[in-house]
Amino acid sequence: MHIAVIGGGVVGVTTARELIRRGHEVTVLERHELAGNETSKGNAAQRSYGVVYPWADPSMVFKALPWLLKQDGPLKMQLPPSLAAVRFMFATLRYAWSPGLYGLNRRAMLRLAMHSRERFLALESEHDLSFDGGHQGLLHLASTPQAMESYRETHRLLTEMGFESRLLTPEQVREVEPGMTGNGPLYGALSYDTDGTGDCHLFSRELAGVCEELGVIFRYGVEVDSLEADHRRVQAVRLRNSEGQMESLAVDAVVVCAGCWSPELVRPFGMNLPIYPIKGYSITVPMKDAARGPASTIHDDNFKVVATRLGDRLRATGFVELADFNRDIPEARINTIRKSVQSRYPGCADLDAAETWTGFRPMTPDGPAIIGQGPRENLYLNTGHGTFGWTLSAGCASVIAQVIEGEAPAVPLDPFRPGRFGE
Ligand SMILES: Cc1cc2nc3c(=O)[nH]c(=O)nc-3n(C[C@H](O)[C@H](O)[C@H](O)COP(=O)(O)OP(=O)(O)OC[C@H]3O[C@@H](n4cnc5c(N)ncnc54)[C@H](O)[C@@H]3O)c2cc1C
């Protein structure tokens, strides 16, 4: 089959790899000139298999307002909010208050994450990729005794689901992270031992190179306009090519991996994908004293900022902002990220010299990604991965390939079904 993959982010590239290995002809259509150049570019670099959870969490509802009101708080909203932002918030609240749904979705996401870890390790052993990656685990720091208490519950769930994790005392945290010499509050941490790190942008580009060697055609600088279909099947992808000409590319199947821009591609078929772009920010800077920087990756619950080591660089990331597709980078956001790093890893880098970035998490209001057959029999979706797309990419690529080939997927996909929002 000739399969077009729309979107060359980490999800599209991993999907293309699975499909070419199964003997299909694959064309990736990407409007940027590089793979992984949109949301997959400057993310927090965590492969956080044990952490995955839906944001539609009943307890989150009570945390959100104080976060919104606090000056350095992690949640921000453009005022007045757009209609799309208001709709997204109400939909999230509705899912958060659906009895039992959070627990079911969290377990479903953890199962997919477990599969993703296996698939990622297999992929990594098969190809020689350099992406500043590591397998040293991930720490969630507790800056209050209450945070430590909530980690005990998570630790129990992870153990039940087969993930290795440990509760650490502040002394043990400093043994694992000797560079953490700052005086930020610390009551301990939850160590997610099966998790890892890696530069998602580098990974996407390296894997795209491998895919090209395997025979995938990457068409960069092309904008997909629409899908040409009858009531049953998609016949072609209508695109504006790099010369600015409109063109139809004949296909046997299509996989939409277009992140935040996926909804517009399926809307003409009457499918509503309520993906909202949740904005975040990052800084990346070479470390001037690596011994004083993170050994792996930490989530600082005081500022809700993640600091990750990427080779000899530091990446720090934060904020959940509802501002539609606004790409501004206010200095105040970057200052909060700097403040968090400074409170944990003082002197590790010249934070004023950092490269800044903003990107949009393709969030669904209930939490799980959107994976499965779409509104035509040869139209598939692998999108809406929210804050865990790098983590889940390898597993999602594997299960969507199984769906396309009519095999039973390695993990149950019901919570991820594309049609669930209209039900
Ligand atoms: C601040 C921040 C921190 C994050 N941290 C983490 C983390 O630590 N771990 C983790 O797992 N995830 C993290 N994420 C989430 C993760 O980055 C995303 O889930 C992931 O990058 C989504 O990948 P994608 O391929 O679906 O989307 P994208 O990377 O956005 O790729 C979609 C591609 O489709 C292309 N496209 C769209 N429409 C068209 C069209 N019509 N024609 C042609 N091309 C098109 C776009 O140009 C784009 O390249 C974070 C996100 C943010 C914003």
The ligand as a MOL file (V3000), in Angstrom:
LIG
                    3D

  0  0  0     0  0            999 V3000
M  V30 BEGIN CTAB
M  V30 COUNTS 53 58 0 0 0
M  V30 BEGIN ATOM
M  V30 1 C 6.6040 22.7600 26.7710 0
M  V30 2 C 6.3910 21.3370 26.3440 0
M  V30 3 C 7.0330 20.3120 27.0330 0
M  V30 4 C 6.8170 18.9860 26.6650 0
M  V30 5 N 7.5220 17.9960 27.2800 0
M  V30 6 C 7.3570 16.7060 26.9110 0
M  V30 7 C 8.1230 15.6710 27.5160 0
M  V30 8 O 9.0010 15.9120 28.3330 0
M  V30 9 N 7.8630 14.3900 27.1540 0
M  V30 10 C 6.9110 14.0860 26.2300 0
M  V30 11 O 6.6800 12.9060 25.9850 0
M  V30 12 N 6.2230 15.0500 25.5780 0
M  V30 13 C 6.4240 16.3490 25.9070 0
M  V30 14 N 5.7210 17.3400 25.2900 0
M  V30 15 C 4.7180 16.9620 24.3020 0
M  V30 16 C 5.3560 16.5440 22.9890 0
M  V30 17 O 6.3220 17.4960 22.6040 0
M  V30 18 C 4.2510 16.4220 21.9340 0
M  V30 19 O 3.2340 15.5660 22.4000 0
M  V30 20 C 4.8120 15.8380 20.6440 0
M  V30 21 O 5.8860 16.6260 20.1840 0
M  V30 22 C 3.7270 15.7840 19.5890 0
M  V30 23 O 4.3190 15.2670 18.4360 0
M  V30 24 P 3.5380 15.2730 17.0590 0
M  V30 25 O 4.4270 14.6630 16.0640 0
M  V30 26 O 2.1750 14.7330 17.2710 0
M  V30 27 O 3.3040 16.8360 16.7820 0
M  V30 28 P 4.2990 17.8980 16.1210 0
M  V30 29 O 5.6760 17.7310 16.6140 0
M  V30 30 O 3.6710 19.2320 16.2860 0
M  V30 31 O 4.2850 17.4640 14.6120 0
M  V30 32 C 3.1740 17.6740 13.7730 0
M  V30 33 C 3.7480 18.0640 12.4350 0
M  V30 34 O 2.6980 18.1390 11.4870 0
M  V30 35 C 3.0150 19.1780 10.5970 0
M  V30 36 N 1.7660 19.5930 9.9620 0
M  V30 37 C 0.6170 19.9350 10.5830 0
M  V30 38 N -0.3360 20.2260 9.6910 0
M  V30 39 C 0.2290 20.0770 8.4740 0
M  V30 40 C -0.2490 20.2520 7.1510 0
M  V30 41 N -1.5110 20.6360 6.9010 0
M  V30 42 N 0.6060 20.0200 6.1220 0
M  V30 43 C 1.8970 19.6320 6.3550 0
M  V30 44 N 2.3950 19.4550 7.5950 0
M  V30 45 C 1.5720 19.6690 8.6370 0
M  V30 46 C 3.6150 20.2540 11.4910 0
M  V30 47 O 4.4150 21.1520 10.7540 0
M  V30 48 C 4.4070 19.4300 12.4790 0
M  V30 49 O 5.7630 19.2980 12.1260 0
M  V30 50 C 5.9280 18.6880 25.6110 0
M  V30 51 C 5.3190 19.7160 24.9000 0
M  V30 52 C 5.5530 21.0340 25.2540 0
M  V30 53 C 4.9130 22.1340 24.4630 0
M  V30 END ATOM
M  V30 BEGIN BOND
M  V30 1 1 1 2
M  V30 2 1 2 3
M  V30 3 2 2 52
M  V30 4 2 3 4
M  V30 5 1 4 5
M  V30 6 1 4 50
M  V30 7 2 5 6
M  V30 8 1 6 7
M  V30 9 1 6 13
M  V30 10 2 7 8
M  V30 11 1 7 9
M  V30 12 1 9 10
M  V30 13 2 10 11
M  V30 14 1 10 12
M  V30 15 2 12 13
M  V30 16 1 13 14
M  V30 17 1 14 15
M  V30 18 1 14 50
M  V30 19 1 15 16
M  V30 20 1 16 17
M  V30 21 1 16 18
M  V30 22 1 18 19
M  V30 23 1 18 20
M  V30 24 1 20 21
M  V30 25 1 20 22
M  V30 26 1 22 23
M  V30 27 1 23 24
M  V30 28 2 24 25
M  V30 29 1 24 26
M  V30 30 1 24 27
M  V30 31 1 27 28
M  V30 32 2 28 29
M  V30 33 1 28 30
M  V30 34 1 28 31
M  V30 35 1 31 32
M  V30 36 1 32 33
M  V30 37 1 33 34
M  V30 38 1 33 48
M  V30 39 1 34 35
M  V30 40 1 35 36
M  V30 41 1 35 46
M  V30 42 1 36 37
M  V30 43 1 36 45
M  V30 44 2 37 38
M  V30 45 1 38 39
M  V30 46 1 39 40
M  V30 47 2 39 45
M  V30 48 1 40 41
M  V30 49 2 40 42
M  V30 50 1 42 43
M  V30 51 2 43 44
M  V30 52 1 44 45
M  V30 53 1 46 47
M  V30 54 1 46 48
M  V30 55 1 48 49
M  V30 56 2 50 51
M  V30 57 1 51 52
M  V30 58 1 52 53
M  V30 END BOND
M  V30 END CTAB
M  END
